[in-house]
Amino acid sequence: MHCLKQTSLISLSTATLILLLAAAPVAVLVPDSAFAQEPAAGLNPSAQESLERGHELMMRGSYLAAVDVFNMVNDDFYQAQAALGLSQAHMQTGQYAQAEAVLQRIIDDPADSPELATRLAELYVMTGRSELAMSLLAEVVDGQLNPPVRTLVQYGLVQALRGEREGADVQFNSALARYDGGLVFASADVAMVAVAARQLDEFHDANALFSEAVRLDGNNLEALVLWGDLFQEKFNDEDAQINYNEALEVNRRHAPALVGLARIESPERHLSRALDANPSSVAALTTFGELMMRNGREEQGLDFLRQALDINPESIPALATLAAQAAMNDDMAEFDRLLQRVNTFSPESAHFYASVGEFLGNNYRFTEAVEYARRAIDRDPRNWYAHTVLGGNLVRLGQEDEGKMHLEQAFDNDPFNVLTSNMLQVFDVLEGYATLESEHFRVNMSQRDAQVLWPYMEPLLEDSWDQLVAKYGFEPEVPVVIQVFERTEDFAVRSVGLPDIGPLVGICFGKVVTLISPDTLSANWQEIVWHELVHVFTLQMTHNRMPRWLSEGISTWEERLGRPEWGRRQGMDLIRAVQQDRLLPVGNLNDGFTGANSNADLSFAYFQSYLVVEYIAEQYGFDDLLALIYEYAEIRAESDMFYNVFGVDMETFDAGFRDWIDQRVADINVYVHAEDSPDEGEGHGHGVRENSSAILAELYNSESLKQYMQGRVQREPRDFQAHLQLGIVLFREEAFEEAITHLRTAHGLLPDYTGYPSPALVLAQVYEAMGNEQARREQLAIMLENQQHDFNAPITLARHALETDDLDQAAYYIDRALAVDPYRPEVHHISAELASRRGDTARSVQDFEVLLVLDQNDPVASRTNLAQAYLDNRQPDDARMTVLRALETAPTYERAQEILLQAVGQEDN
Amino acid sequence: MNARMISMSSWLLLSTLCLALPVYAQPADDEGTPWFQQRIDSDKYAVIITGAAASGEIAERFRRWTVELHDTLRDDYDYGSSNIRILFDEGQEVDGVTVAGSSRVDDIADVLSTLRAEVAAGDQISLIMIGHGSGTFGDAKFNNVGPDMTGAELAAALDGFTEQDMIVINTTSASFEFSRELSALGRVVLSATRSPSERYDPIFAGYLIEGLRNHTADLDRNGRVSILEVFNYASGRVAGWYDEQGRLAIENAVLDDTGDGLFSREPGLNQADGLLAEIAYLDVIVPEEEKASPQAPALRADMQSIEREIFILRNQKQNYLEDDYWRRLEALLIDLANRTRTYNALP
């Protein structure tokens, strides 16, 4: 049996329990004990059989058949039960009016028919008539000495919906008291008590009660789904999924279970199935609408939401999503209109505000998200969801202390929310981290990174700052907060609240940047830092309104300008995309990100976005690019923005871009074979991309492959892939000269190719095998002109440069190696040697300080070297303290002894 | 720490005073037999037993380790060739080294028996085992040629060396239970693995030899490599190798030098094991060149005395406030450094 856990796994969406209860039709097998009267002697067996059969059919999802069977019940004694069953069957298929009619026909005095009246009230709520529902339920509650548990709970839910929190709590407590008094037996009623417990924030009890309800009746689909919703609300998708699937095993057409499952996996498929079963499922329509909006399909999303509101004008999720979208569009008039609509039935609804806040936060509008979350809390300080929304968004704005306070408040009262507990755990991680500051940055990183990475990160940050401020004419708010995490899970949780973030390695929130430590990566970390810093500028310039495609396009474009070897070179991907007509219209570029189904798709989205920016810069100039950026600071139609800046409409702009792309493809002029697989790398694009076909050629060279590729180059002399693979195969056969011919041809076709293995890399290996070290080094240097993620090649070249006294060259390649991996001792050994040769005593100290952290094999030597460096740099006190620690281990080590005497001598002087 | 350990550590502390200079033999007695006293007139021997190999590739690796170890002991530790006894596989010739016999149980027993007749009190014997091992408690074996040797059998063969310092280094797979049977008071035992389940061929031997070669593992820069130093070096490199490969470490070297059969993964200061290993050196003691200056002996004695104080202070570190400790240590180190400088300048 699963239980509500305090920390758990993965999901990115949730729904509120109250609105699911309000909006979702429910299927309940009403047990016999729910009825007030015992069946009289001489009962009509066929009527009871019909009832049982009707419920059985309904439970299995045969709703229309169930309707027929319930209609066959003519015995007056069973009319109420038949009406209940009939109304439920109609509700399951969205026939709310018919369901209502069935109940209204049979209810004389609501107080005399509490179950029927309660069901009717639920229908009123589902169709946006909460006021009517409330008065109906009040009549039942007032007219009954012991109203049914369901009535109490439904009454409480309606009161809560309408903002009458205190009244609602009275009903929930009454339901709980009924249970505590041993007066609740039936599964359906126990489930209702669970709902009451959940409303009173007694989540542990709610979990236990749902468990009991399901144990009493494993076919209680309502209980299963509500329990699943509770798990999902706490981001425990694993247990939620179990529940939904259990319900669907009983009834695969159970719309509430399908909607719940849609929030975890295969959303479109499950929602479509839910709407097939119940075309009027407000939960399904709303969820579909939210899904469409999240994926940038605004029109479709709006359509679904309007359909939901047509059925239930009081659907707070639908209204909140529409309102949030209006806020995103800066259409505050529309926002206010929707708010007023909510206020008519649920004044200043905390849930409304919190939902708006969450939506805005998920769309990078953190400042506004904070504002609405605060309003939610003002209205209802017990809305722990709002506290989580507020806390999370404050953290993204760099307001850590207040953010933590709200998260702690949320956790103290709802320790089952995985998102909240995860985010608080990251605070624990950060407490052990160092905080380092420079003029414009405040950086949190591990103690190890503080010693190894910071010496190289600090100058990069400040240099980048100066360059970007000068270029963009804009100074972001300071300090920019940067958090560097050693563990990918901590990075993910700090960024999105949950431990899985896919292939991203850095995220910018405008004022805050989160990064994965280079110690965990195998990519050029400096390029990543630069990329994210550009986001800081462009996001703040547009108050976080810039669309993702343009933000990524500019950051990727700026990589190329940061260092010549940075940036993305995906010529073959471009050719392939043009051949397959995969290029997106500029107006739909965001779809490339939201609709990416693989790392390759995501990587291409980055690449195409960068190409558009490069096109703008090339054709129109940087000033126009800058103007376009500022256009996004205001919300207006993108076509208007483009026209304002470029003087053309989007279609014309797109046509120009396509022509430019065609010319680019023509300039590349490489044949791409349709069957060749594209290079694969991380979706974010930082890191080496692997040419799987070439790798296989390396591993499994064969005569047939050789012949095949020879045939290909004969047919298509500009077949890069064929020349590369031929070169590899021939190299493995030690036919070096032939290999060189093909590899040089491949390189000539695509000189900036950076996949692994590249022609230059293989040529270097060929020359190494031939014993031609000079040619090998030349090829490594050629490779490094476009390959920014390699560590070993710059180390090789740096060593050689030192050997030949080319100190400037050595310095260049040392920096290249440090840009990839500053955690390898060898680069610091070489750097220290260079520093020594140049008499750069300060740099020598830096290198040996880092080596002391990295090189644990010989601490005596490391400390002694560092002490010598301190001495040379006129830091006698540091030299003394360091060498003492070396001598503590090796008191007779004469070299260290001499350093000690010199250090003491220098101090005395 | 129990009484035995306290007395042992005190004795060991005194022993460390003798490290800088050759010390003349002190009479041994039953109660306080000094171990690893490093006397100039003591001989040091090495017995390398290389067992059967499971494949040609492994056989080549074992051969290479055997030769490298022999050459390192000869070239870097001043072992005479006659002091290195090699029992190799089936007894076949190996280029560059003299093979005393095969790895059969009989040959091992013969060589050890012969050695027992040759050695004197205070001599040191290092027994290094290269090969495959197997076994569980009570049935641990070394896979030599012919019937496999058990730990008990080898222990019995070593029992006769009552007046010699003994170092056993077992680099085989699943070496732990075998090594445990060899644990004895005054003996330093290294095992490349810490449990019978670590049955894949370890890489420990390679790093052990690397640490010995050119005194690479001499971390305290006293010109000698102690067993503790080379153990720490090799086990550290092994862990680093698995870490670099992104693999779970399937071998964990351990050491016992208290004779209680309880091995430590991280022997050293403030640990149960490591005190004896710290003063057990493979190096043959070579007499230092004598200084002509009449001041030399007294100055040398002063240096020894300061070293003694440094070791005592270091071993009592936890009893001092940090500032006080470093102040005292610094004073001693400066004094030692000045005297060393003066001594080196003497004719």
Interface residues (C-beta under 8 A of the other chain):
Chain A: Q856 N857 D858 P859 V860 R880 L884 L887 E888 T889 A890 P891 T892 Y893 E894 R895 A896 Q897 E898 L900 L901 V904
Chain B: A20 L219 D220 R221 N222 Y233 G236 R237 G240 E307 I310 R314 W326 L329 E330 L333 I334 L336 A337 N338 T340 R341 N344
